[in-house]
Amino acid sequence: MDLRLDGKTAIVTGASRGIGLAIARRLAEAGAQVMLSSRKPAALEEAAAELAGLDGDVAWYAAHAGDPDQASACIAATLERFGSLDILVNNAATNPHFGPMLEIDRAQAMKTVEVNQLGVLGWCQAAYRAAFEQHGGAIVNIASIGGLGPEPGIGWYNVTKAAVIHLTRQLAFELAPGVRVNALAPGLVRTHFARALWEPHEAGVSAQIPLRRIGEPDDIGSAALFLVSDAASWITGAVLAVDGGATSRPSGGVG
Ligand SMILES: NC(=O)c1ccc[n+]([C@@H]2O[C@H](COP(=O)([O-])OP(=O)(O)OC[C@H]3O[C@@H](n4cnc5c(N)ncnc54)[C@H](OP(=O)(O)O)[C@@H]3O)[C@@H](O)[C@H]2O)c1
């Protein structure tokens, strides 16, 4: 099974911490050259220093995931620095609203769509035009199990994650056979982003998950490495839940 990425170049958005940093680490361990991207330069510099010395070179470029011009600039910087682009991981996302979906205001709803949904489209467009159209590539979009069904508190965020799942399948169809496009749907993972969901009652949350623990960022990193590697060369349009079995629980229905 070929999980090595020697000679390949990857961009990971939202890579300064959490799941994005874990994905970047796995790709660099496998030999890929990795461009880390997120908004804050200081955090990126720290993340790049943390990954220095792995098999693949690591660099960083600050870009807002919801701004298509900044996506293009990051991709141009990647081509200049590493000479190629073969892998794109769309991981950055935001959630400015917590509570009933109908209470979200329009500005928050638009911001969520801009980063989580249009952002993913914009990076795919820019990467395809700049590199993948010529020689192919692999894209992994980070969705969420919340994009597969209703959950309390994060309804509109989950609508954008459902859109990422559909966008993934649509692009897999449109970009085949040159570019593979897959999605990961994480369950609850121990990161800053999800802290309010796990920190106050981790033991209780873990007890509800078939594998009896919340996820660690490396759980998602390993799955991402598999999907972008040649080991997954016949997989496109897939949505892989990495959730400790959370989506495999009995529905609680009467049937
Ligand atoms: N943690 C979970 O339980 C969970 C579950 C399902 C899905 N996910 C998904 O996993 C992905 C990563 O989440 P995480 O939990 O690792 O979050 P995290 O620890 O908060 O990290 C988020 C990363 O994204 C960057 N970022 C945030 N907004 C950005 C923007 N507008 N433009 C560019 N970069 C931005 C952050 O850096 P800056 O702030 O410096 O930009 C940071 O590097 C997201 O797509 C999230 O929806 C997470």
Ligand as a Chemical Component Dictionary entry (heavy atoms), coordinates in Angstrom:
data_LIG
# 
_chem_comp.id                   LIG 
_chem_comp.type                 NON-POLYMER 
_chem_comp.pdbx_formal_charge   0 
_chem_comp.three_letter_code    LIG 
# 
loop_
_chem_comp_atom.comp_id 
_chem_comp_atom.atom_id 
_chem_comp_atom.alt_atom_id 
_chem_comp_atom.type_symbol 
_chem_comp_atom.charge 
_chem_comp_atom.model_Cartn_x 
_chem_comp_atom.model_Cartn_y 
_chem_comp_atom.model_Cartn_z 
_chem_comp_atom.pdbx_ordinal 
LIG N1  N1  N 0  -13.026 19.761 15.742 1  
LIG C1  C1  C 0  -14.123 19.108 15.417 2  
LIG O1  O1  O 0  -14.786 18.474 16.249 3  
LIG C2  C2  C 0  -14.577 19.088 13.972 4  
LIG C3  C3  C 0  -15.625 18.229 13.633 5  
LIG C4  C4  C 0  -16.046 18.184 12.320 6  
LIG C5  C5  C 0  -15.439 18.984 11.361 7  
LIG N2  N2  N 1  -14.420 19.817 11.729 8  
LIG C6  C6  C 0  -13.811 20.624 10.680 9  
LIG O2  O2  O 0  -12.405 20.464 10.729 10 
LIG C7  C7  C 0  -11.778 21.624 10.181 11 
LIG C8  C8  C 0  -10.696 22.124 11.112 12 
LIG O3  O3  O 0  -11.268 22.448 12.356 13 
LIG P1  P1  P 0  -10.443 22.412 13.720 14 
LIG O4  O4  O 0  -11.330 21.774 14.701 15 
LIG O5  O5  O -1 -9.078  21.875 13.503 16 
LIG O6  O6  O 0  -10.371 23.985 14.053 17 
LIG P2  P2  P 0  -9.261  24.881 14.785 18 
LIG O7  O7  O 0  -8.440  24.090 15.707 19 
LIG O8  O8  O 0  -10.004 26.057 15.315 20 
LIG O9  O9  O 0  -8.336  25.359 13.570 21 
LIG C9  C9  C 0  -8.887  26.139 12.563 22 
LIG C10 C10 C 0  -7.806  26.549 11.586 23 
LIG O10 O10 O 0  -8.400  27.269 10.524 24 
LIG C11 C11 C 0  -7.833  28.580 10.446 25 
LIG N3  N3  N 0  -8.876  29.488 9.990  26 
LIG C12 C12 C 0  -10.008 29.845 10.628 27 
LIG N4  N4  N 0  -10.715 30.694 9.872  28 
LIG C13 C13 C 0  -10.000 30.876 8.731  29 
LIG C14 C14 C 0  -10.191 31.663 7.560  30 
LIG N5  N5  N 0  -11.264 32.441 7.404  31 
LIG N6  N6  N 0  -9.251  31.614 6.602  32 
LIG C15 C15 C 0  -8.156  30.849 6.746  33 
LIG N7  N7  N 0  -7.920  30.083 7.819  34 
LIG C16 C16 C 0  -8.838  30.111 8.805  35 
LIG C17 C17 C 0  -7.284  28.858 11.840 36 
LIG O11 O11 O 0  -6.207  29.784 11.846 37 
LIG P3  P3  P 0  -6.423  31.391 11.851 38 
LIG O12 O12 O 0  -7.476  31.661 12.885 39 
LIG O13 O13 O 0  -5.092  31.957 12.175 40 
LIG O14 O14 O 0  -6.868  31.763 10.470 41 
LIG C18 C18 C 0  -6.768  27.470 12.205 42 
LIG O15 O15 O 0  -5.535  27.223 11.566 43 
LIG C19 C19 C 0  -12.907 22.622 9.910  44 
LIG O16 O16 O 0  -13.304 22.500 8.553  45 
LIG C20 C20 C 0  -14.030 22.125 10.807 46 
LIG O17 O17 O 0  -15.284 22.504 10.317 47 
LIG C21 C21 C 0  -13.980 19.904 13.013 48 
# 
loop_
_chem_comp_bond.comp_id 
_chem_comp_bond.atom_id_1 
_chem_comp_bond.atom_id_2 
_chem_comp_bond.value_order 
_chem_comp_bond.pdbx_ordinal 
LIG N1  C1  SING 1  
LIG C1  O1  DOUB 2  
LIG C1  C2  SING 3  
LIG C2  C3  SING 4  
LIG C2  C21 DOUB 5  
LIG C3  C4  DOUB 6  
LIG C4  C5  SING 7  
LIG C5  N2  DOUB 8  
LIG N2  C6  SING 9  
LIG N2  C21 SING 10 
LIG C6  O2  SING 11 
LIG C6  C20 SING 12 
LIG O2  C7  SING 13 
LIG C7  C8  SING 14 
LIG C7  C19 SING 15 
LIG C8  O3  SING 16 
LIG O3  P1  SING 17 
LIG P1  O4  DOUB 18 
LIG P1  O5  SING 19 
LIG P1  O6  SING 20 
LIG O6  P2  SING 21 
LIG P2  O7  DOUB 22 
LIG P2  O8  SING 23 
LIG P2  O9  SING 24 
LIG O9  C9  SING 25 
LIG C9  C10 SING 26 
LIG C10 O10 SING 27 
LIG C10 C18 SING 28 
LIG O10 C11 SING 29 
LIG C11 N3  SING 30 
LIG C11 C17 SING 31 
LIG N3  C12 SING 32 
LIG N3  C16 SING 33 
LIG C12 N4  DOUB 34 
LIG N4  C13 SING 35 
LIG C13 C14 SING 36 
LIG C13 C16 DOUB 37 
LIG C14 N5  SING 38 
LIG C14 N6  DOUB 39 
LIG N6  C15 SING 40 
LIG C15 N7  DOUB 41 
LIG N7  C16 SING 42 
LIG C17 O11 SING 43 
LIG C17 C18 SING 44 
LIG O11 P3  SING 45 
LIG P3  O12 DOUB 46 
LIG P3  O13 SING 47 
LIG P3  O14 SING 48 
LIG C18 O15 SING 49 
LIG C19 O16 SING 50 
LIG C19 C20 SING 51 
LIG C20 O17 SING 52 
# 
